[in-house]
Amino acid sequence: MDMIESTHQHQPNQPNLTDIMKNFARPSDMHVSLGWSLRAVIFFVPAGILALLLWLAVVNGILMPQLAIIIGVVIIVLWKVFVAGIRVAAQWERGVILRLGNFQAVRGPGLFYVIPVLEYVRFIDTRVLVFNIPAQKVITRDNVPASIDGAVFFMVKDSERAVIEIQDYRFAMAQYSQAVLRDVVGGLTLDELLSERQQIQTKIGEIVEERIKDWGLHVDSIRLQDIELPEDLKRVMSRQASAEREKRATITKAEGDKLAAVNLAAAAGIMKENPVAFQLRTLQTIDGLGASPSNTVILFPIELANLLKAIAQPQLKQ
């Protein structure tokens, strides 16, 4: 039993549902080489033809085998070095060329050549890029802790600046956007954070854009995803929302009763001035009782009631 309990205690913690739901996508930064097949064809076809010609020269006695091998190796090595400079950039890529450490040009898309040993190329993706902002622990202006994550959508507008002006533009973009998010949210109250989401996203995007434009980057948009609050604060907010709904329901009912009373008073005034309207209302009430056996309706002529009332009034005055 002790061994079983010890084994159970040392099992790794199982991931909870929140961790599974926050399994962020991880974009790839790998350059897919489109020129390797082209380089292979350009290298192996001439190399095969050269090998065939040298073999025929050896067979026919034109060259000695040792000399043919030396010539073949030298030509193939030089040809390999030449072919290695062929590059192909995809439609969404640009190649930043550095010659002996100095910026030379931006080439692509399509086929271009890089001088081996002397030149270096770095491919830049000019499509809209995206990365996740991991959960940031922030404290609002009214001292409420919160955890916020989001996503940043941006693109490279100037490939030269993205390589020369900043060491790693992806990492720099991630760090700067996280810092700006904490700064902006830290200057807001909790109510502003929950109600002005669009304005917060716009403000963060403007601040980030103002800085990264010198790096050749452009912010497409910044989106806040989850805003996590402490559980006790969630319960308090739930009770507050419930009380607010009850308040609105009570006010609505009171306004309805007031409006009904005003309408009834207006209707009573109309029926007082027009006896016929009062009689019609009485008949409608009787008709609304229905023909149920449980209802007993005794009709008393209104004219007789008026006559008795007229007779009784002189007697009351005496």
SERO-4910 file (N, C-alpha, C, O; in steps of 0.05 Angstrom, whole numbers):
BEGIN
 pado doro    nc1    nc2    nc3   cac1   cac2   cac3    cc1    cc2    cc3    oc1    oc2    oc3
  Met    A     16    -24      0      0      0      0     17     25      0     11     45    -14
  Asp    A     39     25     15     56     48     16     69     53    -11     72     76    -20
  Met    A     77     31    -25     89     34    -51     70     45    -71     77     62    -88
  Ile    A     44     36    -70     24     46    -89     19     75    -84     17     91   -103
  Glu    A     16     83    -59     11    111    -52     34    129    -61     30    151    -72
  Ser    A     59    119    -57     82    135    -65     83    138    -95     90    160   -105
  Thr    A     77    117   -110     77    119   -140     56    139   -149     60    154   -167
  His    A     32    138   -136     11    157   -143     18    186   -138     10    204   -152
  Gln    A     33    190   -116     40    217   -109     60    229   -129     61    254   -133
  His    A     76    213   -141     97    223   -159     89    224   -188    105    230   -206
  Gln    A     63    219   -194     53    221   -221     53    251   -229     47    268   -212
  Pro    A     59    257   -254     58    286   -262     30    296   -261     11    282   -265
  Asn    A     28    323   -257      2    335   -256    -12    334   -283      0    339   -304
  Gln    A    -37    327   -283    -53    325   -307    -61    353   -316    -68    370   -299
  Pro    A    -59    359   -342    -68    386   -351    -97    390   -347   -114    373   -353
  Asn    A   -105    413   -337   -133    419   -333   -145    430   -358   -132    434   -378
  Leu    A   -172    434   -357   -187    442   -381   -178    470   -390   -177    475   -414
  Thr    A   -171    488   -372   -162    514   -380   -137    513   -396   -134    528   -416
  Asp    A   -118    496   -388    -93    494   -403    -97    483   -431    -85    491   -450
  Ile    A   -116    464   -433   -122    452   -459   -135    473   -477   -128    474   -501
  Met    A   -153    489   -466   -167    509   -483   -147    531   -491   -152    544   -512
  Lys    A   -126    536   -476   -107    557   -482    -82    545   -496    -60    555   -491
  Asn    A    -86    524   -512    -64    513   -526    -58    530   -550    -69    526   -572
  Phe    A    -41    551   -546    -37    571   -566    -24    560   -591     -8    541   -590
  Ala    A    -32    570   -614    -19    563   -639      9    575   -640     14    597   -631
  Arg    A     27    559   -652     55    568   -654     62    570   -683     67    550   -696
  Pro    A     63    595   -694     70    598   -722     98    589   -728    116    592   -712
  Ser    A    102    579   -752    128    570   -760    144    593   -773    133    609   -788
  Asp    A    170    594   -766    188    615   -777    207    603   -796    228    615   -803
  Met    A    201    579   -806    220    565   -823    216    574   -852    194    578   -862
  His    A    239    577   -866    238    584   -895    236    558   -911    254    541   -908
  Val    A    216    555   -927    213    532   -943    229    536   -969    221    553   -985
  Ser    A    251    522   -972    268    526   -995    254    516  -1021    246    493  -1023
  Leu    A    251    534  -1040    238    527  -1065    259    522  -1087    251    515  -1109
  Gly    A    285    526  -1081    306    524  -1102    322    499  -1101    339    494  -1118
  Trp    A    317    481  -1081    334    457  -1078    330    439  -1102    350    427  -1111
  Ser    A    306    436  -1112    301    418  -1135    314    429  -1160    325    415  -1176
  Leu    A    313    456  -1163    325    469  -1186    356    466  -1185    368    460  -1205
  Arg    A    367    470  -1161    396    467  -1158    405    438  -1163    426    433  -1175
  Ala    A    388    419  -1154    394    391  -1159    395    384  -1189    413    370  -1198
  Val    A    376    394  -1204    375    388  -1232    399    401  -1246    412    389  -1263
  Ile    A    404    427  -1240    426    441  -1253    453    429  -1246    472    430  -1261
  Phe    A    455    416  -1222    481    404  -1214    485    376  -1226    505    370  -1238
  Phe    A    465    359  -1223    468    331  -1230    468    326  -1260    482    308  -1269
  Val    A    453    341  -1275    452    336  -1304    479    343  -1317    490    325  -1331
  Pro    A    491    367  -1313    518    371  -1324    539    353  -1312    558    345  -1326
  Ala    A    536    347  -1286    556    329  -1274    555    301  -1287    576    289  -1291
  Gly    A    532    292  -1293    529    266  -1306    541    266  -1334    554    248  -1343
  Ile    A    535    288  -1349    546    291  -1376    577    292  -1375    590    279  -1391
  Leu    A    588    307  -1355    617    309  -1352    629    282  -1346    649    274  -1357
  Ala    A    616    267  -1328    627    240  -1321    627    222  -1345    646    207  -1349
  Leu    A    606    224  -1362    605    207  -1386    627    215  -1406    640    197  -1418
  Leu    A    632    240  -1410    653    249  -1428    680    241  -1419    697    232  -1435
  Leu    A    685    243  -1392    711    235  -1382    715    205  -1385    737    196  -1391
  Trp    A    694    190  -1381    696    161  -1383    703    153  -1412    719    135  -1418
  Leu    A    689    167  -1431    695    161  -1459    723    169  -1466    737    156  -1482
  Ala    A    733    191  -1454    761    200  -1460    781    179  -1449    801    174  -1461
  Val    A    775    167  -1426    793    147  -1414    792    122  -1431    812    109  -1437
  Val    A    768    114  -1440    765     90  -1456    780     92  -1483    793     73  -1492
  Asn    A    778    116  -1495    791    120  -1521    820    127  -1518    834    131  -1538
  Gly    A    831    128  -1493    859    133  -1489    867    162  -1491    890    168  -1493
  Ile    A    848    180  -1491    854    209  -1493    865    219  -1467    884    235  -1467
  Leu    A    854    210  -1445    863    218  -1418    870    194  -1402    859    172  -1405
  Met    A    889    199  -1384    896    178  -1365    874    177  -1342    863    198  -1336
  Pro    A    868    154  -1331    847    153  -1310    852    172  -1287    834    184  -1277
  Gln    A    878    174  -1277    883    191  -1255    877    220  -1262    866    235  -1246
  Leu    A    886    228  -1286    881    256  -1294    852    261  -1298    842    283  -1292
  Ala    A    837    242  -1308    808    245  -1312    794    249  -1285    775    265  -1283
  Ile    A    802    234  -1265    790    236  -1239    795    263  -1227    777    276  -1216
  Ile    A    821    273  -1230    827    300  -1219    811    321  -1232    800    339  -1219
  Ile    A    810    320  -1259    794    340  -1274    765    339  -1266    752    360  -1262
  Gly    A    754    315  -1264    726    312  -1256    720    323  -1229    700    337  -1225
  Val    A    737    317  -1209    732    327  -1182    734    357  -1181    717    370  -1168
  Val    A    754    369  -1194    757    398  -1193    733    412  -1206    722    431  -1195
  Ile    A    724    402  -1229    702    414  -1243    676    411  -1227    660    430  -1226
  Ile    A    672    388  -1216    647    383  -1201    646    401  -1176    625    411  -1169
  Val    A    669    404  -1162    670    421  -1138    664    450  -1145    648    463  -1132
  Leu    A    677    459  -1167    672    487  -1175    643    490  -1184    630    511  -1178
  Trp    A    632    471  -1198    604    472  -1207    585    472  -1183    565    486  -1183
  Lys    A    592    456  -1163    575    454  -1138    575    481  -1124    554    490  -1115
  Val    A    598    495  -1123    599    521  -1110    582    541  -1126    568    557  -1114
  Phe    A    584    540  -1152    569    558  -1169    539    553  -1166    523    573  -1163
  Val    A    530    529  -1167    502    522  -1165    490    529  -1138    467    536  -1135
  Ala    A    507    529  -1117    497    534  -1090    487    563  -1087    472    569  -1068
  Gly    A    494    581  -1105    485    608  -1103    458    614  -1115    448    636  -1113
  Ile    A    445    594  -1127    419    597  -1139    398    597  -1117    397    578  -1100
  Arg    A    381    617  -1116    360    619  -1096    333    625  -1109    332    638  -1130
  Val    A    312    616  -1097    285    621  -1106    268    631  -1083    266    617  -1062
  Ala    A    256    655  -1085    239    666  -1064    210    663  -1072    203    668  -1096
  Ala    A    193    655  -1054    165    653  -1059    152    680  -1063    165    701  -1059
  Gln    A    127    680  -1072    114    705  -1078    112    723  -1054    113    748  -1057
  Trp    A    111    712  -1030    108    728  -1005    134    733   -991    135    743   -969
  Glu    A    157    726  -1004    183    729   -991    200    749  -1006    197    754  -1030
  Arg    A    218    761   -990    238    779  -1001    265    770   -989    267    763   -966
  Gly    A    286    771  -1006    313    763   -997    330    787   -993    335    802  -1011
  Val    A    339    791   -968    357    813   -961    386    804   -965    395    785   -951
  Ile    A    401    816   -983    428    808   -990    448    824   -975    447    849   -976
  Leu    A    467    811   -962    490    824   -949    515    813   -962    520    789   -964
  Arg    A    531    832   -972    557    825   -985    580    834   -967    584    858   -962
  Leu    A    594    814   -957    616    819   -938    606    836   -914    621    853   -904
  Gly    A    582    830   -905    571    844   -882    556    869   -888    543    880   -870
  Asn    A    558    880   -912    545    905   -919    519    899   -935    518    881   -951
  Phe    A    499    916   -930    474    912   -944    478    918   -974    490    938   -982
  Gln    A    468    899   -991    471    902  -1019    445    908  -1033    443    928  -1048
  Ala    A    424    892  -1029    399    896  -1043    377    878  -1031    383    860  -1014
  Val    A    353    883  -1039    330    866  -1032    320    854  -1058    313    868  -1076
  Arg    A    321    827  -1059    313    813  -1084    290    795  -1079    284    787  -1056
  Gly    A    276    788  -1101    253    771  -1100    228    787  -1104    228    811  -1102
  Pro    A    206    772  -1108    204    743  -1109    215    732  -1136    219    746  -1155
  Gly    A    218    705  -1136    227    692  -1160    256    683  -1158    267    679  -1136
  Leu    A    269    679  -1181    296    668  -1182    316    691  -1181    314    711  -1195
  Phe    A    337    687  -1164    360    706  -1163    384    691  -1155    383    668  -1146
  Tyr    A    407    704  -1157    433    691  -1152    448    705  -1130    448    730  -1128
  Val    A    460    689  -1112    476    699  -1090    504    689  -1094    508    665  -1097
  Ile    A    523    706  -1093    551    698  -1097    560    682  -1072    560    692  -1050
  Pro    A    567    657  -1076    575    640  -1053    599    653  -1038    617    665  -1051
  Val    A    600    649  -1013    621    658   -994    620    688   -990    622    697   -968
  Leu    A    616    704  -1011    616    733  -1009    590    744  -1000    589    765   -986
  Glu    A    568    732  -1007    541    743  -1001    525    724   -984    528    699   -985
  Tyr    A    508    736   -967    490    721   -950    462    731   -954    458    755   -957
  Val    A    442    713   -954    415    721   -959    398    713   -935    401    691   -924
  Arg    A    380    731   -927    360    724   -906    333    729   -918    327    751   -927
  Phe    A    316    709   -917    289    711   -928    270    723   -907    270    715   -884
  Ile    A    254    742   -916    234    755   -899    206    750   -909    201    754   -933
  Asp    A    189    741   -891    161    736   -898    145    762   -897    144    774   -875
  Thr    A    133    770   -919    118    796   -920     88    792   -916     73    812   -919
  Arg    A     79    768   -910     51    764   -905     43    775   -878     60    783   -862
  Val    A     17    774   -872      8    782   -845     16    760   -826      8    737   -829
  Leu    A     32    767   -806     42    748   -786     26    751   -760     15    772   -755
  Val    A     26    730   -745     10    731   -720     25    715   -698     38    694   -704
  Phe    A     24    725   -674     34    710   -651     17    717   -627      4    737   -626
  Asn    A     17    699   -608      1    702   -584     16    718   -563     40    715   -559
  Ile    A      1    735   -549     11    748   -525      4    731   -502    -20    728   -495
  Pro    A     23    719   -488     17    702   -466      3    718   -443      5    742   -443
  Ala    A     -9    704   -425    -24    717   -404     -6    736   -388     15    728   -377
  Gln    A    -15    761   -386      0    782   -372    -14    788   -346    -38    794   -345
  Lys    A      1    787   -324    -10    794   -298     -8    825   -294     13    836   -293
  Val    A    -31    837   -293    -32    866   -290    -50    874   -267    -67    858   -258
  Ile    A    -46    898   -257    -63    910   -236    -75    936   -247    -60    953   -255
  Thr    A   -101    937   -246   -115    961   -257   -110    985   -238    -99    983   -217
  Arg    A   -120   1008   -248   -116   1033   -232   -130   1031   -205   -122   1044   -186
  Asp    A   -153   1016   -204   -167   1014   -178   -158    988   -163   -174    978   -147
  Asn    A   -133    979   -168   -120    958   -153   -135    931   -155   -138    917   -135
  Val    A   -144    924   -179   -156    898   -184   -137    881   -201   -130    890   -223
  Pro    A   -128    858   -191   -110    841   -207   -126    827   -230   -149    820   -226
  Ala    A   -113    825   -253   -126    812   -276   -104    799   -293    -81    807   -292
  Ser    A   -112    779   -308    -94    765   -326   -106    767   -354   -129    760   -359
  Ile    A    -90    778   -373   -100    784   -400    -81    772   -420    -57    775   -418
  Asp    A    -92    759   -440    -76    750   -463    -89    760   -489   -112    769   -488
  Gly    A    -75    758   -510    -85    768   -535    -69    758   -559    -54    739   -557
  Ala    A    -73    771   -582    -59    763   -606    -52    788   -622    -67    808   -622
  Val    A    -29    788   -634    -19    811   -650    -17    802   -679     -5    782   -686
  Phe    A    -28    818   -697    -27    814   -726    -10    837   -738    -18    860   -735
  Phe    A     12    830   -751     29    850   -762     42    840   -788     40    816   -794
  Met    A     56    858   -802     69    850   -827     94    867   -830     97    888   -818
  Val    A    112    857   -846    137    871   -852    133    888   -877    126    878   -899
  Lys    A    136    914   -874    133    933   -896    160    939   -909    161    944   -934
  Asp    A    182    940   -894    208    946   -905    227    924   -896    235    923   -873
  Ser    A    234    906   -914    251    883   -907    279    892   -899    290    879   -882
  Glu    A    289    913   -911    316    922   -904    317    931   -875    335    923   -860
  Arg    A    298    947   -866    298    956   -838    293    933   -819    305    932   -797
  Ala    A    276    915   -827    270    892   -809    294    875   -803    295    862   -782
  Val    A    314    875   -821    338    860   -816    360    877   -803    374    867   -786
  Ile    A    363    902   -812    385    919   -803    379    934   -778    397    936   -760
  Glu    A    355    944   -774    349    962   -752    343    947   -726    347    958   -704
  Ile    A    335    922   -727    328    907   -703    340    879   -705    342    868   -726
  Gln    A    348    868   -681    362    842   -681    343    820   -689    349    805   -708
  Asp    A    320    818   -676    300    797   -683    273    811   -681    262    815   -659
  Tyr    A    261    818   -704    237    834   -704    213    819   -692    195    832   -680
  Arg    A    212    793   -695    190    778   -682    192    779   -652    172    785   -639
  Phe    A    215    774   -641    218    775   -612    214    803   -601    201    807   -581
  Ala    A    225    823   -615    221    851   -607    192    859   -608    182    872   -590
  Met    A    177    850   -628    149    856   -630    134    844   -607    116    857   -596
  Ala    A    140    819   -601    126    806   -579    131    820   -552    112    824   -537
  Gln    A    156    826   -547    162    839   -521    150    867   -519    140    874   -498
  Tyr    A    152    882   -540    142    909   -538    111    910   -536    101    926   -520
  Ser    A     98    893   -550     68    892   -548     60    883   -520     39    893   -510
  Gln    A     74    865   -508     67    857   -480     71    880   -461     54    885   -444
  Ala    A     93    895   -464     98    917   -446     77    939   -449     67    950   -430
  Val    A     69    945   -474     49    965   -479     22    956   -468      7    973   -457
  Leu    A     15    931   -471    -10    921   -460    -11    925   -429    -31    934   -419
  Arg    A     10    919   -416     11    922   -387      9    952   -379     -5    959   -360
  Asp    A     22    969   -394     22    998   -388     -6   1009   -392    -16   1025   -376
  Val    A    -19   1002   -414    -46   1013   -420    -67   1003   -400    -82   1019   -390
  Val    A    -67    977   -395    -87    966   -377    -82    976   -348   -101    980   -333
  Gly    A    -57    980   -341    -51    990   -314    -61   1018   -309    -64   1026   -286
  Gly    A    -67   1034   -330    -78   1060   -327   -108   1061   -328   -119   1083   -329
  Leu    A   -122   1038   -329   -151   1038   -331   -163   1026   -306   -150   1011   -291
  Thr    A   -188   1032   -301   -203   1019   -280   -215    993   -290   -215    988   -314
  Leu    A   -225    977   -272   -237    951   -280   -261    955   -298   -264    940   -318
  Asp    A   -278    974   -292   -301    979   -308   -293    988   -337   -306    979   -356
  Glu    A   -273   1004   -339   -263   1013   -365   -251    989   -380   -255    987   -405
  Leu    A   -237    971   -366   -225    948   -379   -247    929   -391   -243    918   -412
  Leu    A   -269    926   -376   -290    908   -385   -308    920   -406   -320    905   -422
  Ser    A   -312    946   -406   -332    959   -423   -320    972   -448   -334    976   -468
  Glu    A   -294    978   -448   -282    993   -470   -260    976   -483   -237    985   -487
  Arg    A   -268    952   -490   -248    933   -502   -238    943   -529   -213    941   -534
  Gln    A   -255    952   -546   -247    961   -572   -228    985   -571   -209    987   -585
  Gln    A   -235   1004   -553   -218   1027   -550   -190   1020   -539   -170   1032   -547
  Ile    A   -189   1000   -521   -163    991   -510   -146    978   -533   -122    984   -535
  Gln    A   -159    961   -549   -144    949   -571   -133    970   -591   -111    968   -600
  Thr    A   -150    990   -597   -141   1011   -615   -118   1027   -603    -99   1033   -617
  Lys    A   -119   1033   -578    -98   1049   -565    -72   1034   -564    -51   1045   -569
  Ile    A    -73   1008   -557    -49    992   -557    -36    991   -585    -12    993   -588
  Gly    A    -53    986   -605    -43    985   -633    -30   1011   -641     -9   1011   -655
  Glu    A    -42   1034   -634    -30   1060   -641     -3   1064   -628     16   1074   -641
  Ile    A      0   1057   -603     25   1060   -588     47   1042   -600     69   1051   -605
  Val    A     40   1017   -606     59    998   -617     67   1007   -645     91   1006   -652
  Glu    A     48   1016   -661     53   1025   -689     72   1049   -689     90   1050   -706
  Glu    A     69   1067   -670     86   1090   -669    116   1083   -665    134   1097   -675
  Arg    A    121   1061   -651    149   1053   -646    160   1035   -668    183   1039   -676
  Ile    A    145   1016   -677    156    995   -695    157   1004   -724    169    990   -740
  Lys    A    146   1027   -730    148   1036   -758    177   1042   -766    184   1041   -789
  Asp    A    194   1049   -746    222   1053   -751    236   1026   -756    259   1026   -766
  Trp    A    224   1004   -750    235    977   -755    226    966   -781    233    943   -788
  Gly    A    210    981   -796    199    970   -821    175    952   -818    169    937   -836
  Leu    A    162    954   -795    139    937   -789    113    953   -788    114    977   -786
  His    A     91    939   -791     64    952   -790     45    935   -775     43    911   -780
  Val    A     30    946   -756     11    932   -740    -16    931   -756    -27    952   -762
  Asp    A    -25    907   -761    -51    904   -774    -73    907   -753    -92    922   -757
  Ser    A    -71    893   -731    -90    895   -709    -80    881   -684    -62    863   -686
  Ile    A    -90    888   -661    -85    875   -636   -111    868   -623   -128    885   -620
  Arg    A   -114    843   -616   -140    833   -604   -135    821   -577   -118    804   -573
  Leu    A   -151    831   -557   -151    819   -530   -169    795   -531   -191    796   -542
  Gln    A   -160    773   -519   -175    748   -519   -189    743   -493   -213    748   -490
  Asp    A   -175    734   -473   -187    727   -447   -178    747   -426   -155    755   -425
  Ile    A   -198    755   -409   -192    772   -386   -201    756   -362   -224    753   -356
  Glu    A   -181    746   -347   -186    730   -323   -185    747   -298   -166    762   -294
  Leu    A   -206    744   -282   -208    759   -256   -208    739   -233   -214    716   -237
  Pro    A   -202    748   -209   -203    730   -186   -232    719   -182   -251    733   -188
  Glu    A   -234    695   -171   -260    682   -168   -278    697   -149   -302    700   -154
  Asp    A   -267    708   -127   -284    722   -108   -295    748   -121   -318    755   -116
  Leu    A   -279    760   -138   -289    784   -152   -311    777   -172   -329    792   -176
  Lys    A   -308    754   -185   -329    745   -204   -355    741   -189   -376    748   -199
  Arg    A   -354    729   -165   -379    725   -150   -391    751   -142   -416    755   -144
  Val    A   -375    771   -134   -386    797   -126   -398    811   -151   -420    822   -148
  Met    A   -385    809   -174   -396    821   -198   -422    807   -206   -440    821   -217
  Ser    A   -424    781   -202   -449    767   -209   -472    776   -191   -494    780   -201
  Arg    A   -466    779   -165   -487    789   -147   -495    818   -154   -519    825   -153
  Gln    A   -476    834   -162   -482    862   -169   -499    862   -195   -518    878   -196
  Ala    A   -493    845   -214   -508    844   -239   -537    835   -233   -556    845   -245
  Ser    A   -539    815   -215   -566    805   -208   -583    827   -194   -606    831   -200
  Ala    A   -570    842   -176   -584    864   -162   -592    886   -182   -613    898   -180
  Glu    A   -574    891   -201   -580    912   -221   -604    903   -238   -621    920   -245
  Arg    A   -606    877   -245   -629    868   -261   -655    870   -245   -675    877   -256
  Glu    A   -654    863   -219   -677    865   -202   -686    894   -200   -710    900   -199
  Lys    A   -667    912   -197   -673    941   -196   -687    950   -221   -708    964   -219
  Arg    A   -677    942   -244   -690    950   -269   -718    938   -271   -736    951   -281
  Ala    A   -721    913   -262   -748    900   -264   -768    915   -246   -791    919   -253
  Thr    A   -759    923   -221   -777    937   -203   -785    965   -215   -808    972   -213
  Ile    A   -765    979   -226   -771   1005   -238   -790   1002   -261   -808   1018   -264
  Thr    A   -785    982   -278   -803    978   -301   -831    972   -292   -851    982   -304
  Lys    A   -834    955   -271   -861    948   -261   -875    973   -250   -899    977   -254
  Ala    A   -860    989   -234   -871   1014   -223   -880   1033   -245   -901   1045   -243
  Glu    A   -864   1036   -266   -872   1053   -288   -896   1043   -302   -913   1059   -311
  Gly    A   -898   1016   -305   -922   1005   -317   -947   1010   -300   -968   1016   -311
  Asp    A   -945   1007   -273   -968   1012   -256   -976   1041   -258  -1000   1048   -258
  Lys    A   -956   1059   -258   -963   1087   -260   -977   1094   -286   -997   1109   -286
  Leu    A   -967   1083   -308   -980   1088   -334  -1008   1076   -335  -1026   1088   -346
  Ala    A  -1012   1053   -323  -1039   1041   -322  -1058   1058   -306  -1081   1061   -313
  Ala    A  -1048   1069   -283  -1065   1086   -266  -1073   1111   -281  -1096   1120   -279
  Val    A  -1054   1123   -296  -1060   1147   -311  -1081   1141   -333  -1100   1156   -337
  Asn    A  -1079   1119   -346  -1098   1111   -367  -1126   1105   -355  -1146   1113   -367
  Leu    A  -1126   1092   -331  -1152   1086   -318  -1165   1112   -310  -1189   1115   -313
  Ala    A  -1150   1131   -299  -1161   1156   -291  -1173   1171   -315  -1194   1183   -313
  Ala    A  -1158   1171   -337  -1168   1184   -361  -1194   1170   -371  -1212   1184   -380
  Ala    A  -1194   1143   -370  -1218   1129   -379  -1242   1135   -361  -1264   1137   -370
  Ala    A  -1237   1137   -334  -1259   1143   -316  -1270   1171   -321  -1295   1174   -320
  Gly    A  -1253   1190   -328  -1263   1217   -335  -1280   1217   -360  -1300   1230   -361
  Ile    A  -1272   1201   -380  -1288   1200   -404  -1315   1187   -399  -1335   1196   -409
  Met    A  -1315   1165   -383  -1341   1151   -378  -1359   1168   -360  -1383   1167   -362
  Lys    A  -1347   1185   -343  -1363   1203   -326  -1377   1224   -343  -1401   1230   -338
  Glu    A  -1364   1234   -363  -1376   1254   -380  -1395   1242   -401  -1413   1256   -411
  Asn    A  -1393   1217   -407  -1409   1203   -427  -1421   1178   -415  -1407   1158   -414
  Pro    A  -1446   1179   -405  -1458   1155   -392  -1460   1131   -411  -1458   1108   -402
  Val    A  -1464   1137   -437  -1466   1115   -456  -1440   1098   -456  -1441   1074   -458
  Ala    A  -1417   1112   -454  -1391   1098   -453  -1389   1080   -429  -1378   1058   -430
  Phe    A  -1400   1090   -406  -1400   1073   -382  -1417   1048   -385  -1409   1027   -376
  Gln    A  -1440   1051   -398  -1457   1028   -403  -1444   1008   -421  -1446    984   -417
  Leu    A  -1431   1018   -442  -1417   1000   -461  -1394    985   -446  -1390    961   -451
  Arg    A  -1381    998   -428  -1360    985   -413  -1371    964   -395  -1359    942   -392
  Thr    A  -1395    969   -384  -1408    949   -366  -1416    925   -382  -1411    902   -373
  Leu    A  -1427    929   -406  -1434    906   -423  -1409    890   -431  -1411    866   -433
  Gln    A  -1387    903   -437  -1363    889   -444  -1353    872   -421  -1343    850   -424
  Thr    A  -1355    883   -397  -1347    868   -373  -1364    843   -369  -1354    821   -363
  Ile    A  -1391    846   -374  -1409    823   -371  -1402    802   -392  -1402    778   -387
  Asp    A  -1397    811   -417  -1390    792   -438  -1364    778   -433  -1360    755   -441
  Gly    A  -1345    792   -419  -1320    779   -413  -1321    757   -392  -1303    742   -389
  Leu    A  -1343    756   -377  -1346    735   -357  -1349    708   -369  -1343    688   -357
  Gly    A  -1360    707   -394  -1363    681   -408  -1388    666   -400  -1403    675   -383
  Ala    A  -1391    643   -412  -1415    627   -408  -1410    604   -389  -1422    583   -392
  Ser    A  -1391    607   -371  -1385    585   -353  -1407    581   -332  -1418    600   -322
  Pro    A  -1414    555   -326  -1436    550   -306  -1429    561   -279  -1447    565   -263
  Ser    A  -1404    565   -273  -1396    574   -246  -1402    604   -243  -1400    614   -220
  Asn    A  -1408    618   -264  -1413    647   -263  -1443    652   -263  -1457    642   -281
  Thr    A  -1453    667   -244  -1481    674   -243  -1483    704   -246  -1473    719   -230
  Val    A  -1497    712   -267  -1499    741   -274  -1528    749   -271  -1546    737   -284
  Ile    A  -1533    769   -255  -1560    781   -252  -1560    808   -265  -1546    826   -257
  Leu    A  -1577    811   -286  -1579    836   -300  -1599    854   -287  -1622    846   -283
  Phe    A  -1592    878   -282  -1610    898   -270  -1611    922   -290  -1591    933   -297
  Pro    A  -1635    928   -299  -1637    950   -319  -1625    976   -309  -1630    984   -286
  Ile    A  -1609    988   -325  -1596   1013   -317  -1617   1036   -315  -1614   1054   -299
  Glu    A  -1638   1035   -333  -1659   1056   -332  -1674   1055   -305  -1680   1076   -293
  Leu    A  -1679   1031   -296  -1693   1028   -270  -1675   1039   -247  -1685   1051   -229
  Ala    A  -1649   1033   -249  -1631   1043   -229  -1630   1073   -229  -1629   1086   -207
  Asn    A  -1630   1085   -252  -1630   1114   -254  -1656   1126   -243  -1656   1147   -230
  Leu    A  -1679   1112   -249  -1705   1122   -239  -1706   1121   -208  -1714   1140   -195
  Leu    A  -1697   1099   -197  -1696   1097   -167  -1678   1118   -155  -1683   1129   -134
  Lys    A  -1656   1124   -169  -1638   1144   -159  -1650   1171   -159  -1646   1187   -141
  Ala    A  -1665   1177   -181  -1679   1203   -183  -1700   1207   -162  -1704   1229   -152
  Ile    A  -1714   1185   -155  -1735   1186   -135  -1723   1190   -107  -1733   1204    -90
  Ala    A  -1700   1177   -103  -1688   1178    -76  -1674   1205    -70  -1672   1212    -47
  Gln    A  -1666   1219    -90  -1652   1244    -85  -1669   1265    -71  -1658   1278    -53
  Pro    A  -1695   1270    -79  -1711   1291    -65  -1715   1283    -35  -1714   1300    -17
  Gln    A  -1719   1256    -31  -1724   1248     -3  -1699   1252     14  -1700   1259     37
  Leu    A  -1675   1248      1  -1651   1252     17  -1647   1282     24  -1636   1289     45
  Lys    A  -1656   1299      6  -1653   1328     11  -1671   1337     33  -1664   1355     48
  Gln    A  -1695   1325     36  -1713   1332     58  -1702   1322     85  -1715   1326    106
***
